[in-house]
Amino acid sequence: MTRACVAVGGVNMGQGICDTPTPAVVKDAAKAAIDAGHSTYTRFDGVPELRTALAERLLAHNGLRFDAESEIVVTLGSAGAYICALNALLDPGDGIILFEPFYGYHLNAARVAGVVPSTVRLEAPAFAFDDAALRSALRPNTKAILVNTPMNPCGKVFTRAELERVADFAIEHDLLIFTDEVYEYLVYDGAEHVSVASIDRVADRTVTMGSYSKTFSITGWRIGFAAAPAALAEPIGLMNDLNYICAAAPLQHAVAAGVRQLPRGYYSDLAAEYQAKRDQFCGVLTEVGLTPVVPQGAYYVLADVSSLGLATAKEAAMTLLRDAGVASIAGSAFYDGGGEQLTRFCYAKSTADLDRACEQLRRWAARR
Ligand SMILES: Cc1ncc(COP(=O)(O)O)c(C=O)c1O
């Protein structure tokens, strides 16, 4: 979609690129780290400055206690953390449960690792699930369950009660829990982000994956992490070493500076800014007949494209790109069969681009 969008000069609300500004302290620290000669390989699990900053942050913000020396691995984004966790902790033929709609990467990276996904379908608008649905996704080979909260693409924020149910299920069936919390700071309307590992009884079987891609608008820097008990973190670190050697050295220092120096207000301001963008864009979607499922977190929105009267989500997304000049991702990309009446927009756009997208959608609706 990004290529198709560039070809027509549209507004790219497809890929979760996130083109809001990077905080100055992070950019300045990157330049300073290059000038200071932080140019060589780092330890396989990252520089101590970043591991320590992450340990402090995870304790202060998430109530999670990790040892910076043995329980945190700096990875190439949370995507890198997931790849390493999959390959280090699961074997080909093992199964992993995903909640659907899912982030396609979670499905595809599992498949590439030879791990077999099964899904628990969450239905709009509440995206709730019951224990029977969890049980029906269980296979004899299931070894792990993946939680993504706040969730891409639907913006669901799992409640503590829901996570407790996932935790009990994981204990009952002896599953690892992989939790992708990259959007942890982007929660709206007073919703609370709960880290799965804060549920004590599953801390020993949980791999928490996070990143600063979204929080500092540095998706191209590829700095993320996995945090887990040493018995899980060590093989994840070895896999990170084997695949990548290490994450980019100067950028690790820059992220450490951001994690250390940015005040609490930075994170609440960020959430408020995205909430305003969400409200603006969801308002326009409603106005033009693409009814949104208003998200509680992350920076995506699923919109109902059934009013276009097309058979597939791909046709709908291509039609919106062609006729309104706004790119989105066909809902079918987030389902293993389904999502044909949905499309996903990413509203992590600059004000100018978001305004332009809103205006183009309004003009498109007026012409219909
Ligand atoms: C749910 C989710 N996890 C992980 C990623 C990848 O993030 P990172 O840049 O940290 O690898 C994305 C990117 O869109 C995402 O939506």
The ligand as a Tripos MOL2 file, in Angstrom:
@<TRIPOS>MOLECULE
LIG
   16    16     1     0     0
SMALL
NO_CHARGES

@<TRIPOS>ATOM
      1 C1          1.7830   -4.5790   17.6370 C.3       1 LIG1
      2 C2          3.1040   -4.2340   17.0660 C.ar      1 LIG1
      3 N1          4.1870   -4.8520   17.5220 N.ar      1 LIG1
      4 C3          5.4020   -4.5820   17.0370 C.ar      1 LIG1
      5 C4          5.5700   -3.6630   16.0330 C.ar      1 LIG1
      6 C5          6.9440   -3.4350   15.5200 C.3       1 LIG1
      7 O1          7.5370   -2.5170   16.3510 O.3       1 LIG1
      8 P1          9.1060   -2.3000   16.4120 P.3       1 LIG1
      9 O2          9.4060   -1.1310   15.5610 O.co2     1 LIG1
     10 O3          9.3550   -2.0440   17.8640 O.co2     1 LIG1
     11 O4          9.7550   -3.5340   15.9260 O.co2     1 LIG1
     12 C6          4.4810   -2.9890   15.5090 C.ar      1 LIG1
     13 C7          4.6520   -2.0250   14.4110 C.2       1 LIG1
     14 O5          3.7570   -1.5490   13.8120 O.2       1 LIG1
     15 C8          3.2180   -3.2890   16.0490 C.ar      1 LIG1
     16 O6          2.1180   -2.6870   15.5880 O.3       1 LIG1
@<TRIPOS>BOND
     1     1     2 1
     2     2     3 ar
     3     2    15 ar
     4     3     4 ar
     5     4     5 ar
     6     5     6 1
     7     5    12 ar
     8     6     7 1
     9     7     8 1
    10     8     9 2
    11     8    10 1
    12     8    11 1
    13    12    13 1
    14    12    15 ar
    15    13    14 2
    16    15    16 1
@<TRIPOS>SUBSTRUCTURE
     1 LIG1         1 GROUP 0 **** ****
